[in-house]
């Protein structure tokens, strides 16, 4: 977005000045007129200043946002092409396929096509000799096959037990008068999710403080502009961003597979909670002590699935415990191998009696050439989930601090894999309810009446985080006991 450019965004605490800080240049008015533009740029600003919400910063703050006009969104996902099928029923007949004899195997469906040569995990090949027929002993399809190896003593040594996988190779046919066969095709699947409305309110007395936060923001056409808001409101805005960050991570769907929401508020309205990133990730694993081998295999498995990605990038979100595990795993691997470079002082600073130890790993370059960057998430250290979880037996840190979430933030078809979805016009709303006082920065058209000796301010956002490819990320949790 144009408002993301320039990047010299700063905020400072100052006293309110009537001649400089009018209602016209208040952040309240700016958010009312341009929530789509200002919400990402304030996230970018607060993300750099406070670092409490890296997920918001790397989606909304980086401009990876999309506004929609409905409460739900859908997208298509092309999964890896299905090539293998498992044997459904074990064939215990001895010497299957010996001397070129035909034999039968039962598969769960009719995906394999007549004439194709199939191969099993042992590399043995057999041709489908006729159209499959429904299995008489239950569900499934019965295939008649013949081994391609012409040796008279050849028998099938594997692939006849339930669960064994077979895959199609090619379809050889007779020299003359052959007939056409068929082909399989696979269409993309469809994912549908909903977005959530999150609110936060705060109240102030009639004796409100005079401190304000002054913002210097870049303008779309170049240059900068100064906006302001109550300093107390700025602190509450940071808290609201943090609560949104918690939803982006830990959101759990409140609707079923058919989209029905059974949770209702006091007005009978459905309380819709969309899935957070952790619920969208399908790959999970555990570790007790991280090693470079575990890291190498984990990253290798993730990248192996990213065959169609552009600008491949994986971000590792973790807490202080995870940072330590990551650093110690790489240092242990480094110290136990003889290829380390001698005579270097990369981890030592100073000289003589004034030496210092420095140098900690925050990046990992895989043998395949892909790079993983580590980002610390304070929520994993001090958030509500972290406070409620069990403690690590050695450090006493929360086990949530050792959680490592590998998020695929590559581009697919020119679109970011991880991005923010928001309701159009509700990307960030603020309004006040005026009592004996009206909060600064709010015009009369934005105020609501109240007889309270004070006022209240309300913030609202309708949105969520979308992880388009959910099979190329991993939630790795520590189970040390």
matplotlib code that plots the C-alpha trace (Angstrom):
import matplotlib.pyplot as plt

x = [0.0, 1.2, 1.0, 3.5, 6.3, 8.7, 9.0, 10.2, 7.3, 7.7, 5.7, 6.5, 4.9, 4.1, 1.6, -1.6, -1.4, -4.6, -2.9, -1.3, -3.5, -7.0, -9.8, -9.0, -5.6, -6.5, -6.0, -9.6, -10.8, -8.2, -9.2, -12.8, -12.2, -9.4, -9.4, -8.0, -4.9, -4.2, -4.8, -1.8, 0.4, -0.3, 0.4, 3.7, 4.5, 3.4, 5.0, 8.4, 8.1, 6.6, 7.3, 4.4, 2.6, 5.0, 2.2, 0.2, 3.4, 4.3, 0.8, -1.1, 1.9, 3.7, 0.7, -0.4, -4.0, -7.3, -10.6, -13.9, -17.5, -18.7, -18.1, -16.7, -14.2, -13.2, -10.3, -9.2, -6.3, -4.5, -3.1, -0.4, -1.7, -2.9, -0.8, -0.8, -3.6, -3.4, -4.3, -7.7, -7.7, -4.7, -4.3, -2.7, -2.4, 1.0, 3.3, 1.2, 1.9, 4.3, 4.9, 3.0, -0.3, -2.8, -3.7, -6.1, -5.7, -8.5, -8.2, -10.6, -11.7, -11.6, -8.8, -6.4, -7.2, -7.1, -3.8, -1.7, 1.5, 1.5, 4.6, 4.8, 7.3, 9.7, 9.8, 7.8, 5.6, 2.3, -0.1, -3.9, -5.3, -9.0, -11.5, -11.9, -15.1, -16.8, -15.3, -17.7, -16.4, -17.3, -16.5, -13.7, -12.8, -11.0, -8.2, -6.8, -3.0, 0.0, 3.6, 5.6, 8.7, 8.6, 10.8, 9.0, 10.1, 9.2, 6.6, 5.2, 7.2, 5.4, 2.5, -0.3, -0.9, -3.6, -2.1, 0.7, 0.9, 0.8, 1.3, 0.5, 3.4, 2.3, -0.2, 1.3, -1.2, -1.3, 0.5, -2.8, -6.5, -6.0, -8.7, -8.5, -8.4, -9.1, -7.3, -7.8, -8.0, -8.0, -9.6, -8.6, -10.3, -12.2, -11.6, -14.1, -13.5, -15.0, -13.6, -14.2, -15.3, -13.0, -13.8, -12.1, -13.4, -12.0, -13.3, -11.9, -12.9, -13.6, -10.1, -8.3, -4.6, -3.1, -0.5, -0.9, 1.0, 2.1, 2.6, 4.6, 3.3, 4.1, 1.4, 0.3, 1.5, 4.8, 6.0, 4.7, 1.8, 1.4, -1.5, -2.2, -4.2, -4.5, -1.4, -3.7, -5.6, -2.3, -1.5, -5.0, -4.5, -1.3, -3.3, -6.0, -3.5, -2.0, -5.5, -6.0, -2.6, -3.8, -6.8, -4.6, -2.6, -5.0, -8.4, -10.6, -13.5, -16.9, -18.8, -19.1, -18.2, -21.5, -20.8, -23.4, -22.6, -24.2, -22.7, -25.0, -24.6, -27.2, -28.9, -29.2, -26.5, -24.0, -20.5, -18.3, -14.7, -12.5, -9.5, -6.1, -2.8, -2.3, -5.6, -5.0, -1.7, -2.2, 1.4, 2.3, 5.3, 7.1, 10.6, 12.3, 15.8, 16.2, 19.1, 20.4, 19.4, 15.8, 15.9, 17.3, 14.8, 11.9, 12.8, 13.6, 10.1, 8.5, 10.4, 10.0, 6.3, 6.8, 7.4, 5.2, 6.3, 7.9, 10.2, 10.4, 10.4, 9.8, 9.6, 10.1, 8.0, 9.1, 9.7, 12.8, 13.1, 12.8, 15.5, 17.8, 17.1, 17.6, 21.0, 22.2, 21.2, 23.3, 26.3, 26.3, 26.3, 29.1, 31.3, 30.9, 32.1, 35.7, 34.8, 34.7, 37.0, 39.9, 41.4, 38.1, 36.8, 33.2, 31.9, 34.6, 34.8, 37.5, 41.0, 43.1, 41.1, 38.1, 36.7, 33.0, 31.0, 28.6, 27.1, 23.8, 22.1, 18.9, 19.0, 19.3, 20.3, 19.2, 21.3, 18.7, 19.5, 16.4, 16.7, 14.7, 14.5, 13.7, 11.2, 10.6, 6.9, 6.5, 3.1, 4.8, 6.7, 4.2, 0.8, -2.2, -1.5, 2.2, 1.2, -1.3, 1.0, 3.3, 6.9, 10.1, 11.9, 15.3, 14.7, 11.3, 10.1, 6.7, 6.6, 4.8, 8.1, 9.7, 7.0, 8.3, 5.9, 7.4, 5.1, 5.4, 5.4, 6.3, 4.4, 2.1, 0.9, 1.9, -0.1, 1.4, 0.6, 0.0, -2.1, -4.8, -8.4, -10.7, -14.2, -14.4, -14.9, -14.3, -10.5, -10.2, -13.1, -13.0, -15.8, -16.5, -19.5, -19.3, -20.4, -19.4, -16.3, -15.6, -12.3, -10.0, -9.9, -13.5, -15.9, -19.6, -20.6, -18.5, -19.8, -22.7, -24.7, -24.2, -24.8, -21.7, -19.1, -16.5, -16.4, -15.6, -13.8, -14.4, -12.3, -13.5, -12.0, -13.5, -10.8, -8.6, -5.4, -5.5, -2.9, -3.6, -1.2, -1.7, 0.4, 3.7, 3.8, 4.6, 3.6, 6.6, 5.9, 8.3, 7.4, 10.3, 9.4]
y = [0.0, 3.5, 4.4, 1.7, 3.5, 6.1, 4.0, 6.8, 6.2, 7.4, 8.2, 10.4, 11.3, 15.0, 17.5, 18.4, 21.8, 23.4, 25.2, 22.1, 19.2, 19.9, 17.4, 17.5, 15.9, 13.4, 9.7, 9.1, 11.0, 9.4, 5.9, 6.8, 8.0, 5.6, 2.4, 0.3, 2.4, 3.4, 0.1, -1.6, 1.4, 1.7, -2.0, -1.5, 1.4, -0.5, -3.7, -2.0, 0.0, -2.7, -6.1, -7.6, -8.9, -10.1, -12.0, -8.8, -7.0, -9.5, -9.7, -6.5, -4.3, -5.6, -4.9, -8.5, -7.7, -8.2, -6.7, -8.5, -7.5, -10.7, -12.4, -15.5, -16.2, -19.2, -20.2, -23.2, -25.4, -27.7, -30.6, -32.9, -35.2, -38.5, -41.3, -44.2, -46.4, -48.9, -52.6, -53.0, -56.7, -59.0, -61.8, -64.7, -67.0, -68.5, -67.8, -64.9, -64.4, -67.3, -68.4, -65.5, -66.4, -63.7, -62.8, -60.4, -57.5, -55.4, -51.6, -49.2, -47.5, -47.6, -45.0, -47.3, -47.7, -50.9, -51.5, -49.5, -51.0, -50.7, -50.7, -51.5, -50.4, -53.2, -52.0, -55.0, -54.3, -55.8, -54.8, -54.5, -57.1, -56.3, -53.9, -54.0, -55.4, -54.8, -56.9, -59.7, -59.9, -56.3, -52.8, -52.1, -53.1, -56.3, -55.9, -58.7, -58.3, -60.0, -59.6, -57.9, -60.0, -63.0, -65.3, -68.6, -68.6, -64.9, -64.5, -61.4, -60.8, -57.8, -55.4, -58.0, -57.0, -54.5, -51.1, -51.7, -48.9, -49.3, -46.5, -46.4, -45.9, -46.2, -48.1, -50.6, -52.1, -54.7, -54.2, -53.9, -53.3, -51.8, -49.7, -46.5, -46.4, -43.4, -40.8, -39.5, -35.9, -34.0, -30.6, -28.2, -28.5, -25.6, -24.2, -21.9, -20.0, -17.1, -14.0, -12.7, -9.4, -8.5, -5.6, -3.7, -0.7, 1.4, 4.2, 7.4, 9.8, 13.5, 14.3, 12.8, 13.4, 15.8, 13.6, 12.6, 10.5, 12.2, 10.2, 11.1, 9.0, 9.0, 10.3, 8.5, 11.3, 11.7, 13.6, 13.1, 14.1, 14.4, 12.8, 12.4, 10.6, 10.4, 8.6, 6.5, 5.5, 4.6, 2.2, 0.7, 0.4, -1.6, -3.9, -4.3, -5.2, -7.8, -9.3, -9.5, -11.2, -13.8, -14.4, -14.7, -17.5, -19.3, -18.7, -21.9, -22.3, -21.9, -23.3, -26.8, -28.3, -27.0, -23.5, -23.6, -21.5, -22.6, -20.0, -17.0, -13.8, -12.2, -10.7, -14.0, -13.1, -15.8, -15.4, -16.4, -17.3, -18.1, -20.4, -19.1, -20.0, -22.9, -24.5, -24.1, -25.9, -29.6, -30.8, -31.3, -32.8, -32.9, -32.7, -32.9, -31.5, -29.9, -31.2, -30.1, -33.4, -32.9, -29.3, -30.5, -33.3, -31.0, -28.2, -30.7, -32.2, -28.8, -27.6, -30.9, -30.1, -26.5, -27.4, -24.6, -21.8, -18.5, -16.7, -19.6, -18.4, -20.0, -18.0, -19.8, -18.1, -19.1, -17.8, -17.4, -21.1, -21.9, -19.3, -21.0, -24.5, -23.3, -21.7, -24.6, -27.2, -25.4, -24.8, -28.4, -29.5, -27.1, -28.2, -31.9, -31.8, -31.4, -29.0, -25.9, -23.0, -22.5, -19.2, -17.3, -14.9, -14.8, -15.5, -13.5, -9.8, -7.6, -8.6, -9.3, -9.2, -7.5, -10.5, -11.0, -13.9, -13.1, -14.6, -16.5, -18.3, -16.8, -18.1, -21.6, -22.3, -25.8, -28.1, -27.6, -23.9, -22.6, -20.2, -20.1, -16.9, -16.9, -14.4, -14.1, -13.9, -12.5, -14.2, -17.5, -16.2, -14.2, -14.6, -16.2, -19.6, -19.4, -18.6, -21.5, -24.2, -26.5, -25.5, -26.8, -29.1, -27.4, -23.7, -23.2, -21.4, -22.1, -25.0, -22.6, -20.6, -23.6, -23.9, -23.6, -22.7, -23.0, -20.9, -21.0, -17.4, -18.0, -16.7, -19.0, -17.7, -14.2, -14.3, -14.4, -17.7, -15.9, -12.8, -10.8, -11.0, -8.1, -7.0, -4.0, -0.8, -2.6, -3.1, -0.9, 1.2, 3.6, 5.6, 7.2, 7.5, 11.0, 11.8, 14.8, 15.0, 14.3, 12.5, 14.6, 13.9, 12.9, 15.3, 15.6, 13.3, 10.5, 10.8, 9.1, 10.5, 9.4, 10.9, 9.3, 11.7, 10.5, 8.9, 5.6, 4.7, 1.6, -0.3, -2.9, -5.1, -7.8, -9.9, -13.0, -14.5, -16.9, -19.6, -20.7, -23.7, -25.4, -28.5, -26.7, -25.3, -27.1, -26.8, -28.2, -28.5, -29.3, -32.2, -32.2, -33.7]
z = [0.0, -0.6, 3.1, 3.9, 2.0, 3.5, 6.7, 9.0, 11.4, 14.9, 18.0, 21.0, 24.2, 24.7, 26.3, 24.6, 22.7, 21.5, 18.7, 17.3, 18.2, 16.8, 16.3, 12.5, 12.9, 15.6, 15.0, 15.9, 12.9, 10.7, 11.7, 11.1, 7.5, 6.4, 8.6, 5.7, 5.3, 8.9, 10.7, 8.8, 9.3, 13.0, 13.3, 11.5, 13.9, 17.1, 15.9, 15.6, 18.8, 21.1, 19.4, 21.3, 18.2, 15.5, 13.6, 13.2, 12.2, 9.5, 8.0, 8.4, 9.1, 6.0, 3.8, 3.4, 3.9, 2.1, 2.9, 2.1, 2.3, 4.2, 7.4, 5.8, 3.1, 1.0, -1.2, -3.2, -2.3, -4.7, -2.8, -4.0, -6.7, -5.3, -6.9, -4.4, -3.1, -0.2, -0.4, 1.4, 2.0, 2.6, 0.0, 1.9, -1.2, -1.6, -4.6, -6.0, -9.7, -10.1, -13.7, -15.1, -13.5, -12.6, -9.1, -7.4, -5.0, -3.5, -3.3, -1.6, -4.8, -8.6, -9.0, -10.8, -14.6, -16.7, -18.7, -16.2, -14.7, -10.9, -8.7, -5.0, -2.2, -3.2, -6.8, -8.1, -11.1, -12.2, -15.0, -14.6, -17.0, -16.9, -15.6, -11.8, -10.3, -7.0, -4.2, -3.3, 0.3, 1.2, 0.1, -2.4, -5.9, -7.0, -9.5, -11.6, -12.1, -13.7, -12.9, -15.8, -15.0, -17.4, -15.3, -14.5, -10.8, -10.1, -7.3, -5.6, -2.4, -1.1, -1.5, -0.8, 2.9, 3.8, 3.9, 1.4, -1.2, -5.0, -7.6, -11.3, -13.9, -17.5, -19.6, -22.1, -24.6, -27.4, -30.7, -32.7, -32.1, -28.7, -27.2, -25.3, -21.6, -19.3, -17.1, -13.6, -12.7, -9.5, -8.8, -6.0, -2.7, -1.1, 2.3, 4.0, 7.2, 9.1, 10.6, 14.2, 15.7, 18.6, 20.9, 23.7, 25.7, 28.5, 30.7, 31.9, 34.7, 34.3, 35.4, 32.4, 32.0, 29.4, 27.9, 24.3, 21.8, 18.6, 15.4, 12.4, 9.5, 5.8, 3.4, 0.2, -2.0, -0.3, 2.7, 6.3, 8.4, 12.2, 14.0, 17.7, 20.3, 24.1, 25.5, 27.6, 24.5, 22.8, 25.6, 25.4, 21.6, 22.2, 24.6, 22.0, 19.3, 21.7, 22.3, 18.6, 18.3, 20.8, 18.7, 15.6, 17.3, 19.6, 17.9, 18.0, 15.7, 17.3, 14.3, 13.0, 9.6, 8.2, 9.3, 12.1, 15.2, 18.4, 20.8, 21.2, 23.1, 25.4, 22.4, 20.6, 18.1, 17.0, 18.5, 15.6, 16.3, 13.3, 13.4, 14.6, 13.0, 15.3, 14.5, 10.8, 10.9, 10.3, 11.0, 14.7, 16.4, 19.7, 21.1, 24.5, 23.6, 20.1, 18.0, 14.6, 13.2, 14.3, 12.9, 9.6, 9.2, 10.2, 7.8, 5.1, 5.4, 5.2, 2.2, 0.4, 0.1, -1.2, -4.8, -6.3, -4.0, -5.1, -2.7, -0.3, 3.3, 6.6, 9.8, 13.2, 15.9, 19.4, 22.9, 25.0, 25.7, 22.0, 21.2, 23.7, 22.3, 18.7, 19.6, 21.7, 19.1, 16.4, 18.8, 19.9, 16.3, 15.6, 18.5, 17.8, 14.2, 13.0, 10.1, 12.4, 11.5, 13.8, 14.8, 14.5, 17.2, 16.1, 19.6, 21.5, 21.8, 23.5, 24.5, 27.5, 30.7, 28.9, 27.0, 26.2, 24.9, 22.1, 19.0, 19.0, 16.2, 14.9, 11.3, 9.9, 6.3, 5.3, 3.1, 0.4, 0.3, 2.1, 5.1, 8.3, 10.3, 14.0, 15.4, 19.1, 20.2, 23.7, 23.9, 24.1, 27.2, 29.1, 27.5, 29.3, 27.7, 28.8, 32.3, 32.5, 31.0, 32.9, 33.5, 32.0, 34.4, 34.0, 33.5, 35.1, 32.0, 30.7, 28.2, 25.8, 25.8, 24.1, 21.5, 17.9, 15.2, 11.7, 9.5, 5.7, 4.6, 1.0, -2.1, -4.1, -7.5, -6.5, -3.3, 0.3, 2.0, 5.3, 5.2, 7.1, 6.2, 7.4, 7.0, 4.7, 6.7, 10.0, 9.8, 12.9, 14.4, 17.3, 18.9, 22.2, 24.6, 26.1, 29.6, 31.5, 29.3, 25.6, 24.9, 22.9, 19.2, 18.9, 17.2, 18.2, 15.3, 16.8, 20.4, 22.1, 25.1, 28.7, 32.1, 33.6, 35.1, 32.6, 29.2, 27.5, 24.3, 22.3, 19.7, 17.3, 14.6, 12.4, 10.8, 11.1, 9.7, 6.8, 6.2, 2.6, 2.4, 5.8, 5.0, 4.8, 8.4, 11.6, 15.3, 17.3, 21.0, 23.9, 26.1, 28.5, 31.8]

ax = plt.figure().add_subplot(projection="3d")
ax.plot(x, y, z, "-o")
ax.set_aspect("equal")
plt.show()
